[in-house]
Amino acid sequence: MAYLPQESKLFGRAFADPEIAELFSDERGLAAMLEVEQALALAEAELGLIPREAAEAIATAIAGFTPDWEELALATERDGVPVAGLVAALRKAVGPPHDLYVHYGATTQDILDTALVLRLREALNQLEERLRRVLRHLLELAQRHLHTPMAGRTHTQQALPISFGFKVAGWMAPLLRHSVRLDELRRRLLVVQLGGAVGTLAALGEKGPSVQAVLARQLGLGLPPIPWHTARDNLAELAGWLSLVTGSLAKMAQDILLLAQSEVGEVQESHRSDRGGSSTLPHKRNPVQSEVVVAAARANAALLSAMHQAQIAEHERATHGWQLEWLTLPQMFAHTAAALKQVREISQHLVVDGARMQANLAASHGLMLAEALQFALAPYLGMESAKALLREAAQVAQAEGRHLVEVVRERVEAPLAWDSFREEAYLGSGLYFATQVLSQAQDRLREEA
């Protein structure tokens, strides 16, 4: 296994996403830093802090800039960050007399943080599009199976009947909430960073806030109320969102793993016979996509703690939390993108065996109607007596392989419509709840179209 999933020729297609990986590449990182440096120079020129000619010279140098990666790597090793080496190379490329205006009034963290935010904006756009596709496929799946009855399970045991559409709606509901959370998160996260050495922009005098505002406008970012060098809560919130998304996707994947067990056999990840093969067992079709999703979610849950640790920062500029973010956040994006990719394919190609669901319902010999019978008999026997009767009848039905309704009917004389006790008729308000979610999904997808 490589250091990171996207670096692996073997695991990269399963556990990473090339588009997201490219956003966190050195090339894209450098390009974002150069974009910030150029925008800073133009903002300062607009406000008369540096000559217009200097800003133009800086823009020209950046347009033709070719990095010496070996030199930048050595500088990063020496300084702990790449910006000092990059600024030195830029000043050399600009040359006198305008070189002194490169990086004017800014500090390393201003450039790196703002460059990160630019890449996060694009990465979140990509994840949002993947999430939208997943929701669209799940919507179609739920609509097809709104009335497909199956066993609802609690503590892994058959409990009461539900429909498969109801189950899919349950998978969708948190994903819809995550979509809304992303809207809220963006407003806090996608803001410029410009504070200078300690966050006061002292080098820019009274024009500091104006430069910050113009820089934000040029980059299409929001304005924070105060520079956030050592206030990393927005990035921790982002990491939490990534972990929430993968966790909700993994809940779906975990259900599929259980439903795909040979003894249950109610779903398969796809019709493809070449997926999930075994090296020794030719009959196996392992649910490998769901396994990847669960692994990604557990990895993100573990990494999330590191992002919360990174919030612990010293004074106005910190010592190590920043670096912890570098080691953690790209991996969390990789895991989230991989999970969304796998679930998109699962939701599009999931094979649902309605007949097997019906057979598993029938195999319970009516035990899932115990609650319905108890409530129906309570007016005649009292709730506790009805419950005791059903408990004893369930044991008999299991031992003798008989239907619960038949066993109960032998034991009581009550004017019930016995033939009406059927699993597919005891779905409660499941259809109502499912259609509520599907309506929300339709509205949300229309909003984002």
Secondary structure, DSSP 4 states (H G I P E B T S, - for coil): --SSGGG-TTTHHHH--HHHHHHTSHHHHHHHHHHHHHHHHHHHHHTTSS-HHHHHHHHHHHHT----HHHHHHHHHHHSSSHHHHHHHHHHHH-TTTGGGTTTT--HHHHHHHHHHHHHHHHHHHHHHHHHHHHHHHHHHHHHTTT-EEEEEETTEEEEEEEHHHHHHHHHHHHHHHHHHHHHHHHHHSB----TTTSS-GGGGGGHHHHHHHHHHHHT-B--SS--TT--HHHHHHHHHHHHHHHHHHHHHHHHHHHTSTTT--EES-S-TTSS--SS-TT----HHHHHHHHHHHHHHHHHHHHHHTT---TTS-SSHHHHHHHHHHHHHHHHHHHHHHHHHHHHH-EE-HHHHHHHHHTTTTGGGHHHHHHHHHHHH-HHHHHHHHHHHHHHHHHHT--HHHHHHHH------GGG--GGG--TTHHHHHHHHHHHHHHHHHHH-
